[in-house]
Amino acid sequence: MRSGYALLMILACLLGGPCLLAWSWFARGKRNLLAGIEEVPLAGTQPGRTVGVSGVADAPAPIASPVTKTPCVFYEKQVDVQAMDGPDLDDARNAAVLALTVAGSMAWVRESVDHAGGFFLMDGGAKAFVFPRGAQVRIGSENQNSAKEPGLGRTRRITERFIPQGRTVCVIGRAHSVGEALQKIREDASMDPETLEKLRSAGPIPCFFDDGGGTFILADMAFPDLRADAAESVDSLFWAGLAMIGMGLFIAAAYVFGLV
């Protein structure tokens, strides 16, 4: 291993390891938050309490995701812009140039994040309505589409995350009335008329939306699975951070003794 690359690896490990440990600390907070939230069936949901509910997503009129045009009940669209391109890896002659290459490849700046859709949550004979705009979205799969803008020297990347019709999902938040949900949805012109009409005629069902005053999370898995996933993430990040620090110290020792 050349000394320049060894120094870069030492720097990456000794910076990245503590970052992963810090990330695991924040993830631990989310795990503890989920552990303190009560899971209730849709039929037992009471207004005003922050709870976790699970069910099957169903929209009267599915919408199309922005990248793959897949029918779905909800999507999150994230637009990032890359304003610069790093030097080619083939031209990297030393650690400094390689560092610029890595930095250039990561120079994505978030331009916007948007959401669209709303759906009913079905659990046996019980029903709720979810208006996800403003939610913390936990969706495992994503698709991307990148295109270079002519004459501007930058690349725009669109990332979609969506929930297909019939997917089991969970929502964490406070339940509200249909009237409160309709008042909130009036601020969103993208909601299709058929879904709105179904909501108006649904009767007194619980509705979940971002009320600005508490936790609101949407995930493409049942609530027990979300809890288990959060716990596993904490452990994985913690041990990965320790492993990176250990590797950095090992390479540093090898560098000092002239082995690399």
SULZIBEL-V951001 format. One record per pair of residues at least 12 apart in sequence whose C-alpha atoms are under 7 Angstrom apart, sorted by the first residue. I is the first residue (numbers start at 1). J is the second residue. D is the distance in Angstrom with one decimal. If there is no record, write none. Layout:
BEGIN
i & j & d
I & J & D
I & J & D
END
This chain:
BEGIN
i & j & d
1 & 260 & 5.2
2 & 260 & 6.3
3 & 260 & 6.1
4 & 94 & 6.1
4 & 95 & 4.9
5 & 95 & 5.6
6 & 251 & 7.0
6 & 260 & 6.8
8 & 95 & 6.1
9 & 248 & 7.0
10 & 248 & 4.7
10 & 251 & 6.3
10 & 252 & 6.1
13 & 244 & 5.0
13 & 245 & 5.6
13 & 247 & 6.7
13 & 248 & 4.8
14 & 245 & 5.4
14 & 248 & 5.6
16 & 244 & 6.9
17 & 241 & 4.1
17 & 242 & 6.2
17 & 244 & 4.9
17 & 245 & 5.0
18 & 241 & 6.2
20 & 237 & 5.7
20 & 238 & 6.7
20 & 240 & 7.0
20 & 241 & 4.8
21 & 237 & 6.5
21 & 238 & 5.3
21 & 241 & 5.2
24 & 234 & 5.0
24 & 237 & 5.2
24 & 238 & 5.5
27 & 234 & 5.6
28 & 234 & 5.7
31 & 227 & 6.7
31 & 230 & 5.3
31 & 231 & 5.8
34 & 227 & 6.2
35 & 227 & 7.0
37 & 51 & 5.8
37 & 52 & 6.5
38 & 51 & 5.3
38 & 52 & 6.0
39 & 51 & 5.8
39 & 52 & 4.5
39 & 53 & 5.9
40 & 52 & 6.2
40 & 53 & 5.7
41 & 53 & 6.1
42 & 123 & 6.6
42 & 126 & 5.8
42 & 127 & 6.6
42 & 128 & 6.9
43 & 126 & 5.4
46 & 175 & 6.7
47 & 174 & 6.6
47 & 175 & 4.7
47 & 176 & 5.5
48 & 174 & 5.4
48 & 175 & 5.8
48 & 176 & 6.9
49 & 174 & 5.2
49 & 175 & 6.8
50 & 172 & 6.8
50 & 173 & 4.8
50 & 174 & 4.4
51 & 172 & 5.6
51 & 173 & 5.7
51 & 174 & 6.5
52 & 170 & 6.8
52 & 171 & 5.7
52 & 172 & 4.4
52 & 173 & 6.8
52 & 223 & 6.5
53 & 170 & 5.5
53 & 171 & 5.5
53 & 172 & 6.5
53 & 223 & 6.8
54 & 169 & 5.7
54 & 170 & 4.2
54 & 171 & 6.4
54 & 222 & 5.4
54 & 223 & 6.1
55 & 121 & 5.4
55 & 122 & 5.1
55 & 123 & 4.9
55 & 168 & 5.5
55 & 169 & 5.8
55 & 170 & 6.5
56 & 121 & 5.5
56 & 122 & 5.0
56 & 123 & 6.5
56 & 166 & 5.5
56 & 167 & 5.6
56 & 168 & 4.4
56 & 169 & 6.2
57 & 119 & 6.3
57 & 120 & 5.9
57 & 121 & 4.9
57 & 122 & 6.5
57 & 165 & 5.9
57 & 166 & 5.2
57 & 167 & 5.6
57 & 168 & 6.3
57 & 169 & 6.6
58 & 73 & 6.8
58 & 119 & 5.6
58 & 120 & 5.2
58 & 121 & 6.3
58 & 165 & 5.7
58 & 166 & 5.9
59 & 73 & 5.5
59 & 119 & 4.7
59 & 120 & 6.0
59 & 165 & 6.9
59 & 195 & 6.8
60 & 194 & 6.5
60 & 195 & 5.6
61 & 194 & 6.5
61 & 195 & 6.5
63 & 117 & 6.9
65 & 160 & 7.0
65 & 162 & 6.8
66 & 160 & 6.6
67 & 143 & 6.9
67 & 144 & 6.8
67 & 145 & 6.5
67 & 160 & 6.3
71 & 164 & 6.4
72 & 162 & 6.5
72 & 163 & 5.6
72 & 164 & 4.0
72 & 165 & 5.3
73 & 117 & 5.8
73 & 118 & 6.3
73 & 119 & 5.9
73 & 163 & 5.9
73 & 164 & 5.8
73 & 165 & 5.7
74 & 116 & 5.7
74 & 117 & 4.4
74 & 118 & 6.0
74 & 162 & 5.6
74 & 163 & 5.5
75 & 115 & 5.7
75 & 116 & 5.6
75 & 117 & 6.7
75 & 160 & 6.7
75 & 161 & 5.6
75 & 162 & 4.1
75 & 163 & 6.5
76 & 114 & 5.8
76 & 115 & 4.5
76 & 116 & 6.8
76 & 160 & 5.7
76 & 161 & 5.2
76 & 162 & 6.2
77 & 113 & 5.7
77 & 114 & 5.1
77 & 115 & 6.1
77 & 158 & 6.8
77 & 159 & 5.8
77 & 160 & 4.8
77 & 161 & 6.7
78 & 112 & 5.9
78 & 113 & 4.4
78 & 114 & 6.4
78 & 158 & 5.7
78 & 159 & 5.1
78 & 160 & 6.5
79 & 110 & 6.1
79 & 111 & 5.4
79 & 112 & 5.3
79 & 113 & 6.4
79 & 156 & 7.0
79 & 157 & 5.7
79 & 158 & 4.7
79 & 159 & 6.4
80 & 108 & 5.9
80 & 109 & 5.4
80 & 110 & 4.3
80 & 111 & 5.2
80 & 156 & 5.8
80 & 157 & 5.2
80 & 158 & 6.6
81 & 108 & 5.5
81 & 109 & 5.2
81 & 110 & 6.4
81 & 111 & 6.5
81 & 154 & 6.9
81 & 155 & 5.7
81 & 156 & 4.5
81 & 157 & 6.2
82 & 107 & 5.7
82 & 108 & 4.5
82 & 109 & 6.2
82 & 154 & 5.5
82 & 155 & 5.1
82 & 156 & 6.4
83 & 107 & 7.0
83 & 154 & 4.7
83 & 155 & 6.8
84 & 104 & 6.3
84 & 107 & 6.8
84 & 154 & 6.4
85 & 104 & 5.2
85 & 105 & 6.5
86 & 100 & 6.1
86 & 101 & 4.4
86 & 103 & 6.9
86 & 104 & 3.9
86 & 105 & 5.8
87 & 101 & 5.2
88 & 101 & 6.8
89 & 101 & 6.8
115 & 133 & 5.6
116 & 190 & 6.5
117 & 191 & 6.0
118 & 130 & 5.8
118 & 131 & 4.7
118 & 132 & 6.4
118 & 191 & 7.0
119 & 131 & 6.8
127 & 205 & 6.5
128 & 205 & 5.5
128 & 206 & 5.0
128 & 207 & 5.6
129 & 206 & 6.5
129 & 207 & 4.6
129 & 208 & 6.3
130 & 207 & 5.8
130 & 208 & 4.9
130 & 209 & 6.2
131 & 208 & 6.2
131 & 209 & 5.0
132 & 209 & 6.0
133 & 210 & 6.9
134 & 210 & 5.7
135 & 210 & 6.4
135 & 216 & 5.2
135 & 217 & 5.2
135 & 218 & 6.2
136 & 216 & 6.3
136 & 217 & 4.7
136 & 218 & 6.2
137 & 217 & 6.0
137 & 218 & 5.0
137 & 219 & 6.0
138 & 218 & 6.1
138 & 219 & 4.4
138 & 220 & 6.7
139 & 161 & 6.3
139 & 219 & 5.6
139 & 220 & 5.4
141 & 161 & 6.4
142 & 159 & 6.7
142 & 160 & 5.6
142 & 161 & 4.7
143 & 159 & 5.7
143 & 160 & 5.4
143 & 161 & 6.8
144 & 157 & 6.8
144 & 158 & 5.6
144 & 159 & 4.4
144 & 160 & 6.4
145 & 157 & 5.7
145 & 158 & 5.3
145 & 159 & 6.6
146 & 158 & 6.3
163 & 220 & 6.7
168 & 220 & 6.4
168 & 221 & 5.7
168 & 222 & 6.2
169 & 219 & 5.7
169 & 220 & 4.4
169 & 221 & 4.6
169 & 222 & 5.4
170 & 218 & 6.0
170 & 219 & 5.5
170 & 220 & 6.6
170 & 221 & 6.0
170 & 222 & 5.1
170 & 223 & 5.4
171 & 217 & 5.7
171 & 218 & 4.8
171 & 219 & 6.7
172 & 215 & 6.9
172 & 216 & 5.4
172 & 217 & 5.0
172 & 218 & 6.6
173 & 208 & 6.5
173 & 215 & 5.5
173 & 216 & 4.5
173 & 217 & 6.7
174 & 208 & 6.3
175 & 206 & 5.4
175 & 207 & 5.3
175 & 208 & 5.1
176 & 206 & 5.6
176 & 207 & 5.0
176 & 208 & 6.2
177 & 204 & 6.9
177 & 205 & 6.8
177 & 206 & 5.7
177 & 207 & 5.9
178 & 204 & 6.5
178 & 205 & 6.6
178 & 206 & 6.9
178 & 207 & 6.1
181 & 207 & 6.3
END
